[in-house]
């Protein structure tokens, strides 16, 4: 469930560790470390390095340690613990308890404290020097010009929004909220989008992210409470449709999402 908004909260929390020097790293199950580096190489690359920057691209959290970057992907249930305190107290669709068996990566510092990843379902991962070029433009600052690539695709609009190579940061909750707010049917092909649709979609993406960030999370949308059997559209009261689009459960209003 962590989407752009949650990962940005992780970024802000992790900033308290800026300037500290990495002393050690523990990854209990090495399969959680992806990419070309094994754990010995990973440790060699980051231990003794100062944490100089904390960045986010889409749902990818980046820790800049000297000249190298550590990428953290949180999957569906990942949370960041900073100096023993969860960056987010509650996360949908997972336990909110911090259990030892769910700890996937711990980075400790010479000065004090640690950054830890917990991930009950293990859909996230850690990577040394992830390829940032594989990610599309960040959804929080997306422009209509960057979305024109949708008009060349026969994939569903929701599938395009979920494709991190095309636009980075959106997950299932934000996608349903954005499409509902924009009045666009999530099952439509991208090539059916007109220029006016693209402009509306880009502004709705930015606006929705900004508003839900202020509210505190991707689960704080106006549609959220109605994403269930028997749910109705908060705009016009019509019964919501439930479909599987791009492999994800999708709730939308057949009355105003055209």
N, C-alpha and C positions, 0 to 999 in steps of 0.2 A: 504493500500500500504506500510506502514512502514515495511521494511524487516530488516534483520540483520544490513545492512549498516546504515540505518536511526537510528535504536535504538542505535547503537554504537555512532552516533553523539549526541544523547540524553544523553548517558552516559558521554561523554566528557564534554558536556555543564553543566550537573548536578554536576560535580566535583567541581565547584566553590562554592557549598554549603557545602562542607565537613567541619566538625568541628562545624557547627552551631547546635543549640539546637531547637528541634521542639516545638513550642508554641501551635499550634492548627491545626486542620484539618477540612475542610468543604467538604462534599460530598452532593451536592444538592438533588440528587436522590439516595437513599440508595440501589437501585437495582444494581447500578454500583459497589458496594462492594460485592464481591463474597466470597465463603468459609464459614467457620464455625463461624466467628466473625461478630457480628452486629456492628453498628457504635459506640455505647458506649464502647464496648470492644476494638475496633480498636483504639479509642482515648486514652483509658487507657493504652494500650500497647506501644504507641509511643510518646505521649506528655511528655515533660520533658527529652526525650532521645536525645543524641547527634548523629548526622549523621556521622558515622564512616567509611562508605564504600559505593561505587557505583560500581555495577557489572552488567554484561550482560551475559545471557546464551541464545543463539539463539535470539529470538525476545522478550524475557522477560527482563525488566529492574528491577534491584534489588537495593533497598536502605536499607542499614544495619543501623538500629537505635538501638544502644545498642546491646542487645542480640537477637533482633527480626529483621526480614526482611519484607519490603514492596515490593510486586510485582506489576509491572505496565505492562499491556498488551495493545497495542495500536490499535489492530484490523486493519481496513482498512483505517481509517481517523484520527487516533490519533496523536497529537503533544504535545511536552513538551515545556512549557514556563518557563524560568528561570529568576527570578527577572524582570519580565515584558517583556522579549525579547524571541521570538521564537527560539528554538534551530535549526530549519530549516525554512527558509523563505517561501519555496514553496514545496508543496507535491501534487503529481498527484492524480487525481480523487476526489478532495475535494476542498472546498473553502479555500483560504489562508488567509481570514480575521479572526481575533480573535474576536469572538462574545460571549457576556456574556452567552447567552442561550446554548452555546456549552461547557461551563466549567463543567467538571465532578468531579474534585478533586483539592483542593487547600491545600497545606501544607505550613504553615507560620512558620517563625523562630523567636526566641527571639531577635537575634542580628539585623537581617534585612532580607528583601526579602522573596521570596516564590517560591515553585515549583508547577506548575499548569499543569493539563492535560486538553486539549480540544479535543473533539471527536464528530464531527457533526453527524455521523451515529450511534454512541453508540455501536459499535461492540467490543470495548475494555473493560477493567475492572481493578479494583484494588483489591488486596488480601493480607491479613496478613499471613505471613509465608507460601507462596506457596510451593507446593511439587516440589522441583527442580529435584527430581529423576524421575519425569515423562517425562523429556526432554532427548532427545538423545544427542550425542556428538555435540559440536558446529561446525557448517559448516565451519567456517573460519580456523579451524585446523583439519579438518577431515582427516583420514588416509584410505588407501585402505583396511586395515584389518578391520576397523570399518564398511566399506561398504559391506563386504562379506555377511552380513545378507540379502542383496537384492537378492542374488542368490538363496535364499530359499523361495522366494515369487512369487506367480503368479500374483500379482498386477502389474499395469503398472509402468514403471520406474519413470514417473513424479509423480504418486501418492505416491511412496515411498519417493521421494525427498521432497514432501510437508508434509509428515507425521512427525510432530515435535517430536514424540516419537522415531523415528529412526534417524533423523538428524535435529538438531535445527537451525532455522534461515532463511530458504529459503522460499520465496513467489513466486507468479506467474511470476513476471518479471525476477527474477534471474534464476528460473528453465528453462524458455524458452531460455534465453541467454546461460546458461551452456550447455543445451542439443544441441543447435545449434552449439556452439563452439566445442563440443566433437564429433559431427557427429553421435549422437545416437538418434534413433527414440523414441520420448516420449511415444508412445503407446506400445512399446515392453514390454513383461513380464520381471520382474526382474530375473527370473530363466534362461533367455537366455543370461545373461551377462557372458562373459568369464573373466578370470583373467586379461587379457590385457585391457578389457573394464573397469573393476573396477579400475584399476590403472589409466587409462586415466581420468575416471570420477572424481576420488578423486583429482587429480592434477588440473583438469579444474575448479572444485568447488573452490579450494583455490586460484587459479590464477585469476579467474573472480572476486571473492570478493575483492582481493587485488587491482586489476586494477580499478574496479568501485568505490571502496572506495577512491582512489586517484582522480578519476574524480568528485566525489561528490554525488553519489547516485545510487540506484538500477535501476533507469530509464536512466542511462547513457550508456547502453550497445550498441554494434554495430548493434544489430538487432532491437532496439527499434523503430526507425523511420519507419520501414517496417512492424510493427505489425498492419496491417490494410488491408482492402479490396484493392486488386491491388498491394499489397506489394510484393517485390521480394527479393530473397536471396542475401545479400551483397557479398557472396562468389562466386556463380556461375550464378546468374541472373535468376534462375528459380522462377516461381510463388510460393509463400508460400501457404501451406495448412492451413486451419483454422478448428480445431476440438475442441470438448469439451472433455477434459481428466481430470479425477478425479474431475469433476464438474467445471473445470476452462477453460476459453477460452485459446486455445493453438495455437501458430503459429510455424510452422516448415517447413523445406525444404525437399520435398520428393526425391530430387536428391542426396543429400549427407548425410542425416540423415537416417542411415540404421539400 
